[in-house]
Amino acid sequence: MFASQLGIRLVLLLGKTVPLPAPASVMNALQRVRVINDAEGQDGFQITFTLGKDRLGEYGLLAGGALDPDRRVVIGVLLGARLEPLIDGVIYHHQVSPGAESGTSTLTVSGRDISVLLDLEEKNAEYPNRPDFLIVTEILARYAQYGIVPQARPTTDVPIELHRVPRQHETDLRFIRRMAARNGFVFYLEPLTLGATTAYFGPENRLGLPQPALTVNMGTATNVNSLSFTNDALAPVGAQGSIVEPITKTSIRIPPLPSLRVPPLAASPAAPRRTTLLRRTASQNPGQAATTALAATSRAPEALSATGQLETVRYGHVLRARRLVGVRGAGLKHDGLYYVRRVTHEIEVGKYTQEFTLSREGTGTLLPVVRVS
């Protein structure tokens, strides 16, 4: 495998506006790196350094300013010659732990991906006659200097000023997340390459080529250290609602709508045992009510989940959250494709592991084989 032949190398860039390769003093003090990519929330990072005092009794790493709050941080890995960016973020937290002995003091810096820049200032604004996806594109254009590239999927509801005006009364990030929730969408930022980040607003992306399979119980082909499955029959939630016909005032029940999570991944999806009532649809027009019902169905938790850990050298790839991955060797009920919900990258000298959480709507596979490499 190319990655195992040439090794895995950490890439760390720091800077106030434009991140550049970290100084040698920073790289020499680096102990370990943790990056969390989470499909349900914001990505985050934590970097731990060894602290040493200079002749004046000051911690040189802190005095240098390279790790000050508000500094941009780009973390990636080189697998062979292939660059895999993990996060483009901002430092917002320091923890200094003085040690009792020389060389045991540490500095831990933490932060979140650059979507945190959208969450710093509350605003009041109105967006008349604009659908949600155009509002998202307009807001994200204000952050172009950070290399953010909007990728907003169309929304179906087009508000008319006489009936409804979309209003913002929170930060840009919370406003975009509110719009994502009411459309059954997700919103996240993900680095494309060094200096460029995609801001995705749309349904869960289950299209595209699945990632190489996670393999268990298959001898030398096994590439995971651990893997376990949980089937929670109470996780799926159904939704019921109705609209009121404006002339006759007749209540019309909203028919069951399919989830935006396409394509389906399980041969035997778990039926919802719980039901929530959509209490606002009665005052909405048919288009808004359908969007509300669709969003409730698409946000419902999935029944089958899997957690585990893989050794990156054996796997040979970076496992990406928010994409599909195959599982093989776990039996007919558990093999097949999953959506990757969360990946935690743990990197230190001589070691790179990835802990992951997967999910899908039920048991059984729809595909006889999965992509191996």
N, C-alpha and C positions, 0 to 999 in steps of 0.2 A: 504494500500500500504506500502511495507516494508520501502521505503524511507521516507515516511511521518511519520511512527511510530518511526524510530530511528533518524530522522533528517538528515540534510545535513551539512557536515563539509568540510571546506576548507583545502587543503593540499598545503603547500608552502615549497619548497626545494631551498636552495641557496648553491653556492659553486664555487670555481675557475675552477676546472675540474670535480670533482665528487660532484653533489649537495647533501646536507644533510639537515635534518629538520632545518627550520629557527630558530634562537635564540629566546628566550622568549621576549627579548626587541623589536625585530622586529614584532613579532605576536601581542604584546600588543599595538603597535603603528599603526597597520594596520587599515585603514578606509574602503577602497573599492578596488575591483579588476575588471578590464575589460579585457576580452580575445576575440580576433576576429579570427575566423577561416574562411578563404576566399578561395573558390575554384578557383578564378581567379588570386589570387596573393599570397603574403606571409601572414602567420599568425602573429599576433602581440599581445602585452599585455601592460597594463598600471596599475600600482599599486600606490595607494595614502596612505601616512602615516601621522600621526600627529607628528610634530617636537617639541621637548622640549630642552631647554638649560640646561647644567650641571653647576656645581659651577664655572667653568672657563669661562662660557659664550659661550661655544661651543655646537653646535648641536650634541648630543651624537650619534644619529643614523647615521649621516654622518661620524663622526670620527671613528666609529667602523669598517668601511670598508666592512661590509657584503653586502652593496648595491652598491659597486663601479662599474664603467663601466667595461665591459668584464666578469662580474660574470654570471655564468649560473643560470637560474631560471626555475624551474619546478612547474607548477601550475596544480592542479587537485582537484577533489571533491570526497568525500565519500558519496555515496547515500546508506544509510544503511551500509551494509558491503561491498558494491561494489565500487572499486576504478575506477574513470573515469579520466584519464589524459587529460588535455585540451591543454597544450602547453609545449614544452621544448625549452626555448629561451635563449637569451643573453641580458643583460642590455646595452643600448647604449645611454641613454638620461636621464638627471636629470632636474627637475624643482623645485626650492625652492621658496616658497611663504610665506615670513614672515607676520605674522598677527599682527593687532593692539593690540589685547588682548592676554593674556596668554592662551595657548592651542589652538590657531587658526592658528598657522603656519603649513604649510604642505610641504611634499616632495613627488613629483610624479616622479616615475621612469618608463621609457618606454623601449621597446625593440622589437625585432622580433624573430621568431623561428630560430633554429640553422642553417637553410639554409643560414643565413647571413654570417656564417663562410666561405661559398663557394664564397662569393662576396667581399672579402677583397683585392684580389691581381689579377691584370691583367697578363695574361700569353700568350706566343706564343708557339704553339705546333702543331705537325702533327700526324695524326692517319691513316697511309696508310693501305688499305685492311681490314678495320674494319667497320662493320655496326654500326649504331648509338647506338644501345642498348648495344653493347660491350664497346663502348667508355664511355658511361654513367657509366656502372658498374666499369670500370677501374678508372674513376675519383672519384667515391664515395668511392672506397676502400681506398683512401688516408685519409678519414675522419672516419675510423673505430673506432678510440679512443674515438669518441663522441657518440658511440652506434648507429651509422647510419647503417641500414640494407638495401642494395639495393634491389629494386624490379622492375626490368626493363623488360618490355614486348618486344618481338622480333619486329624488324623493317624489312621491306621487301627489301629495297634497299641495295645491297652490292657493295660498290664502288671498282673498280679495279684501281690500282695505275697508270696504263697507261692513264686512262681517267680522274680520279678525285681523289684528296686526301683531306679528311676532315681536315680543318685547324682551330685552335683556336687562336683568337686574342683579347680575352676579359677575364673576370673572369670565373671561373668554372661554377658559377650559370647562368650567362648570356649565356654561350656556351650551357649548357644543355637545357636552355629554348629555344634557337634558334633551337636546334635539335628537341625539342618537337613540336615547332610550325610547322616545315616543314613536320612532320609526322602526324599532326593532333592530337598530344598527349597532355597530361597535365603533369606537374611535380610539386610535392609538398612533404613536409615532414610532418609526422603525428606521434605523440607519440603512441607507442604500449602499453607500461607500463613504470614505472619509470626507467629511464636509457636506454631505447631502443626506437629507432625511425625508422619508415619505410620511405624510400625515394622512392616514386612511380613515375615511368616513363611509361606512357601508355595511352590508350584511357580513357575517363571518365568512371569510374567504376560504372556501373548501375546494376551490378549483386549482388547476395546475398540477404538475407532476409531484406525486407523494415523495417524501424523503426516504432514504434507504431504510430498510426494515430493522426494527429492534428484534433481536433473535435470542431465544432462551431455550435451554435444554436441547441443543443441537450440536453438542461436542465442540469441536474447534471453531465452528461458525458462531458460537454464542458470543454476543458482544455486550450483554448487560450483566451488571453485578447482582442486581436484584430486580424483581418485578412482581407486583401483587395486584389483584383485581378486587373491586368492590361493586356489588350490584344492589343499589338502593331503590326498591320498588316504589317508595314514597316520594322520590325526587321529582318525577315529572308532574307538572301542574297544568290542568286544562283551564280554559277561560270561557265564560258565558257572558253575553251581553245582548242588548237590544237597542233599536233606534225607534223614535216616534215619528210616524208619518205626519208631516206638518198640516195637511188639510183635514184628514179624517181623525187625527190624533190616535191612530192605531199603533200599538206596540208590535214591532216586527223583530223577531229573534235573528241575531247575526249567525249565519251558518258557520260550522267549523272551517277554519282556514288552515292551509298548510304552513309549516314553519319556513322561514327564510333560510334555514340551514340546509342547503342543497349542495351536492347530492346527499341523500341518506346514506348512512354507513353501516347499518345493522340489518340483518335479515329478519330479526324478531324484535322490533322496537317495543319498549315497555309502554303499556297504555297508562295514561294518567289516572291515578286513584283519587287525587284531590282536585278541587275546582275553585277558582276564584271568580268573583263577580266583577264585571267591568262597569263600575258605577257611573262613569262620566259619558258613556256612549249615547245615553238617551238624549243628551243635549247637543250631540254632534251631528253633522251631516253624514250621509252614507259613506263618503270617501274617508272622512276623518275617523268614523267608527271602525271601518275596515282596517285602517292603519293601526288603530289602537289594539284591535283584536289580534292582528298579525304580530304586533310588537310583543304582546303578552305571550303568545305561543312561542315566539323565537327566543325570548329571554328565559324560558323555563329551564331549570337544571336538567341535565341528562342522567339517565339511570346508571349507566356503567362507567366506572372510572378506573384508571390504572395508575399506580405510582411506582417509581423505580429509580435506579441509578445506572448509568453506563460509564464505561471507561473509554475516553475519547480516542486514545491511540488505537484500540481495537475496533471502534466504530468507524473511525477515519473521517468523521464529518462533525460539524457543529449542528446539533439538533435545534431547529427553529420553532419557537412558539408561534401560534396562530397559523399553522400549516398542518397538512395531513402527514401521517407517518404510518407505515405498516408494522404489524406485529406478527411473528411466526414462531411456531414451536410451543404455543400455549394452549393448544386444543382447539377444536372446531368452534366452540362457543366464544372463545376469546381471541382467536386469530383474526386478521383482517385490518382494515383501516380505522384510524382514530384521529381526532382533532387534538393537537398539542396545546394544552391550556397554559402550562407554566414550565419554564426551564430555569434551573439555578446552576450557573457555571461557577465552579470552585477551582481556582488556578493558583498553584504555588510551584516552587522549583521542583521539577521532576514529576509533577502530578497535575492532571486536569480531568476532573470528573464532572458529569452533568446529571443532576437530579431532575426528574420530569414528572408531570401529571398529564394524563390523557383522558379523553372522554368520548363517548358516543351514546346514541339513544337506546341501545339494547344489545342483546347477544347475537351471535351468528354472523358470519361474514358474507358479504355480497360478491366478493371476488375470490376465485379459486387460488390465485397467487398474488403476492405483493412484490414490489420492487426490492431487489436484494442489495444492489450497490449503485 
